[in-house]
Structure formats: C-alpha cells, structure tokens
Amino acid sequence: MASSITAPAAAPGSVVRPPAKVAPNDPRKNADGSAVVTWKGPMRAAPARKKWPNPFQRMVAAALDAVEDRLVAGILERKHPLPRTVDPAVQIAGNYAPVGARPHAGPEDLPVVSGRVPACLEGVYVRNGANPLHAPRAGHHLFDGDGMLHAVRLGGGRAESYACRFTETDGGSGRADRRPRPSVYPAGRLLAMSEDDLPYHVRVTPDGDLETVGRYDFNGQLDGAMIAHPKLDPATGELFALSYNVVSKPYLKYLYFTADGHKSHDVDIPVDEPPMIHDFAVTENYAVVPDQQIVFKLQEMVLGGSPVVYDKNKTARFGVLPKRAANALELRWVEVPDCFCFHLWNAWGGEATGEIVVIGSCMTPPDAVFNESPDQEQSFRSVLSEIRLDPRTGTSRRRAVLREADQVNLEAGMVNRQLLGRKTRYAYLAIAEPWPRVSGFAKVDLESGTAEKFTYGEGRYGGEPCFVPHADGSGAEDDGYVLCFVHDESRGSADGTSSELLVVNARDLRSEATVELPGRVPYGLYTLLIFLKKFDDN
C-alpha cells in the first residue's frame, strides 16, 4: 500500500506542488453528511397543518429509538469495544468537538487580520455540519449529531456578521434533533437537508442571522427525504435528485423539479438491495446513478454491527438515464468494477460519441467512512478518477487523473457550479491528509492531470473548499475565489478559541484575506456562498 502523503509543512497560504511523506495519520473523522446545490423555483414553507411524520410514524420512531437505546446501546455495544469510526472519544475530540450556538456578531468582532475581502464578494458564506447537542448514549458516527449552520456575511470589503445556529427541527427538543442537517441553497431560500427527513427552510435575516422556518415539502409534492447532493442544472434551473428507502421496495427513486417548481413522477430504479448513495451526477441530458458495493443491511445492526456493509460479491455499476425520463425503460447499466465513489464532482458528454465522462473520487477501502479495518489509516486512498461510461456497449474505462507520484487523497470540494453537467477543466478539492484531517486544497487541472496545492500551514486544518465564481459570471472558468474555514490546533479547542475564514484567489492560489472569527468552527464539510442579490424575496 502507498504511504500516506501530504504537502510539506509551510506557512499559511503557501502554494505547494510536490507532496511529501508525513507522520502517521490521526484517527479522527470529519463529522458531517451534507451537501449544497442551487435551485430556481417557488419556495414556500410546508403548510403548518401538514405534519410529517404523522402521529403514528412518531410513535413508531419513538419505539425504535427505545429499542436502539436498550438493545443496541445498552446490551450489544457494551459487549464489543467501539471501533474508532463510532467511538465518541475519537469522533468528537479536539476540533471535532461540538460548539454551542453563539450570539449574532457584528463587524467589530470579525477583524480582517490580513489582506482585504474582495469587494465583489457580497453575500453570505454558509457551512453546515453535525454538531451533537447531547452527549452520545453509546457509539457516535460522523453522520450523527444535530445540524448546525455557521454563516459569515461579506460585503464592502469586510466581514459584516457571523452567526452560529442549530437547525430547529421537529425532533422534540425544541432545537435540533439527533441527526445532521446537510445544507442546500435554492434561489431565495436556504434549505437544511438530511437523508432521513424532509428539508428544513432556514431564513437568512437582513443582518445575516439565521432563523429556522420549518419543514419544506416543495408545496406538498415531496413526501420523503432526498439524498444529500441534489443537482441543479445551471442552464435550465431544474433540480434533480435521488431518494432511497432502506426498508422496502422501491429501494431507489429518481425525481426532478422543473424551474417553476413542479415535481416529476418518481422513476423507480430497479436494484436488488438498498444501496448507500450519497451523491450522483448529471450531464446536459442524462443522469448518472451509482449502484455500488456499499449497501444497507439492517439486520447487521441488530447483531451489534454496522447497518452499512461492503458487499464484496457485488460489482459496482452506474445507471445512465435520460434526465427527464418518465420511467426506467431507457435506463442502461454500465459495470465499473472495484469502484466506490462517495462523491461525484461532475459529468458531461453522451451526445456526440455516446460516451459519458464522470469525474469522482474513488475510495478504498470502500467502507472506510463507515467501518474500520486494522490498517485503515495507512491503506486509505481517495483517488480522483476519470470514469468513461459507454451505455451502448455496457463497458467502462477508469483512470487516475493525477500521476501515481503526485497522488494525494482528494475528497470534498466542487467544480465551478455554473458549468455543472458540462465539461470543466478545474476541480477544487480538499487534501484529506493526514486522514481524516484536511491540510489544504488542490486546484486540479483535469485536462493536464496536474494539481497546484494551497496548504493551511503546520497544525492548521480546515474543511471543504468552496469555489465562488466572480459575481458577474463572465470571466474564465477559474475566475473567482475559494473560501474555507480553518482552525489552528495550537490554539486548542476549549471555549474561547477561534477559527478563521480564508479567501483565496482561485486563479493563482494567492491569499486574498484572512478573517478571524469570534468562535471556533468544528471540522466539517459542505459550504456555499449565497450572493445577496438572490435574497431579495427572503
């Protein structure tokens, strides 16, 4: 197995190219399960009279929680040592530890300690992640915890406000329930999403604070959760998504919303067992649906194991479906052996040659996020890959984008979302090293197979890099900025410590500004910047 590699220690903001070996990896894991997209369509909160789940569902959920507490946590987990992937002493230690909600802060509490915030960044930068409100009863996985949003309002060449708020769900506590809230931004509204619940509408106030409005069911059209990464077509305004059911068939459904907010009929995707799908991809005319080796087997949980299982006997495959299909008759499966992509960054093609190009990070071991192997820290790899699918022949080709000598673990990030579903040259991805920390981000040239790296500096780690195109949207593909939260571990993680917001020029990876925040932002993923002009009706 290849050794873990990362960029050498450097001053914050340095651009580094050749990677070097590092010390043994830290075992802590990122704590989030969320995603961001944009969508243009009418957005009204779900009517107050419509409740989901209904009282019977609430009763069943409460009963299942009681069974989990007594059987799994109280009996089964006590008989087995907790692996690090679910050990609270690992998962919520250091800067993975939760923080409390903070009072709304103004510009006097947000000094720009270096550089200047570009004047074109007039908007709200939002990060969502898991932030457990209560101490875990037993095991704690990175997908557990209450949803918390961190928001920095930018404008006038400075940071104008900072807000740190729980998503106030219907979990019964009056604040947040026990599950994370992946975040989604449709035009004019901020939605906090989870793969086990309807989205929640979160309002951004004029002064940059956050208020939970309530569940949002797309005007009564949505009756269940969507996966964490719906896809917005930047040209048409349509929103495409998947939804899965781990209990009964159909295990997987495909759906979309038109630009004016009308939902399509659900398309049942034929799969033999419920797959764990966190992400998928779209081109201009097709949806790419992964059916990989990670599946749900709830019976394993009753036996004290993980309900998310790596099925070694299954061959990974990708389904290619017309984006506006009314049924699955035109679905074509293409096998991609030994491939598990937790995230797919973009896809394009399918019109001229019939071949579709998918860009994703192929993870080994496939269940590294969910389960633990003895040598996982040393063996973990997340290889940025180009996957070519030919639905006419059912064949595929896969290659690493970077040369073996230049490989680093790239996981969490994005392309320029104004080009989603179209051919892109650049991807901005987190350097997940030493795993599972993020020591910087890479700007990858998908055409040349090269990467430039921006490192945060020794002892400094962050989360997902967020690419923000220039406000006028008329420049080159990489004309914009990369934003990210960063924490200096030498400051510790106690109350009173703080993190920073970095603004980096996306073209030359030059540091533009560093904003000191009034509080600590735990490590996590899934971010976006919402331009203020899109909030006129909020």
Stockholm file with secondary structure:
# STOCKHOLM 1.0

chainA/1-538         MASSITAPAAAPGSVVRPPAKVAPNDPRKNADGSAVVTWKGPMRAAPARKKWPNPFQRMVAAALDAVEDRLVAGILERKHPLPRTVDPAVQIAGNYAPVGARPHAGPEDLPVVSGRVPACLEGVYVRNGANPLHAPRAGHHLFDGDGMLHAVRLGGGRAESYACRFTETDGGSGRADRRPRPSVYPAGRLLAMSEDDLPYHVRVTPDGDLETVGRYDFNGQLDGAMIAHPKLDPATGELFALSYNVVSKPYLKYLYFTADGHKSHDVDIPVDEPPMIHDFAVTENYAVVPDQQIVFKLQEMVLGGSPVVYDKNKTARFGVLPKRAANALELRWVEVPDCFCFHLWNAWGGEATGEIVVIGSCMTPPDAVFNESPDQEQSFRSVLSEIRLDPRTGTSRRRAVLREADQVNLEAGMVNRQLLGRKTRYAYLAIAEPWPRVSGFAKVDLESGTAEKFTYGEGRYGGEPCFVPHADGSGAEDDGYVLCFVHDESRGSADGTSSELLVVNARDLRSEATVELPGRVPYGLYTLLIFLKKFDDN
#=GR chainA/1-538 SS CCCCEECCCCCTTEEECSCEECSCCCCCCCCCCCCCCCCCSCCCCCCTTCCSSCHHHHHHHHHHHHHIIIIIIIIIGGGSCCCGGGCHHHHTSGGGSCCCCEEEECGGGSCEEEECCCTTCCEEEEEEEECCSSCCSSCCCTTCSCEEEEEEEEETTEEEEEEEEECCCSSSSSSCCSSCCCEECCTTCEEEEETTEEEEEEEECTTSCEEEEEECCTTTTCCSCCCSCCEECTTTCCEEEEEECSSSSCCEEEEEECTTSCBCCCEECCCSSCBCCCCCEECSSEEEEEECSEEECHHHHHTTSCSEEECTTCCCEEEEEETTCSSSTTCEEEECTTCCEEEEEEEEECSSSSCEEEEEEEEESTTTTTCCCTTHHHHCEEEEEEEEEETTTTEEEEEESSCGGGCCCEEEEECCGGGTTSCCSEEEEEECCSTTSCCEEEEEETTTTEEEEEECCTTEEECCCEEEECTTCCSCTTCEEEEEEEEEGGGCSSTTCCCEEEEEETTTCCEEEEEECSSCCCSCCCEEEEEGGGGTTC
#=GC SS_cons         CCCCEECCCCCTTEEECSCEECSCCCCCCCCCCCCCCCCCSCCCCCCTTCCSSCHHHHHHHHHHHHHIIIIIIIIIGGGSCCCGGGCHHHHTSGGGSCCCCEEEECGGGSCEEEECCCTTCCEEEEEEEECCSSCCSSCCCTTCSCEEEEEEEEETTEEEEEEEEECCCSSSSSSCCSSCCCEECCTTCEEEEETTEEEEEEEECTTSCEEEEEECCTTTTCCSCCCSCCEECTTTCCEEEEEECSSSSCCEEEEEECTTSCBCCCEECCCSSCBCCCCCEECSSEEEEEECSEEECHHHHHTTSCSEEECTTCCCEEEEEETTCSSSTTCEEEECTTCCEEEEEEEEECSSSSCEEEEEEEEESTTTTTCCCTTHHHHCEEEEEEEEEETTTTEEEEEESSCGGGCCCEEEEECCGGGTTSCCSEEEEEECCSTTSCCEEEEEETTTTEEEEEECCTTEEECCCEEEECTTCCSCTTCEEEEEEEEEGGGCSSTTCCCEEEEEETTTCCEEEEEECSSCCCSCCCEEEEEGGGGTTC
//
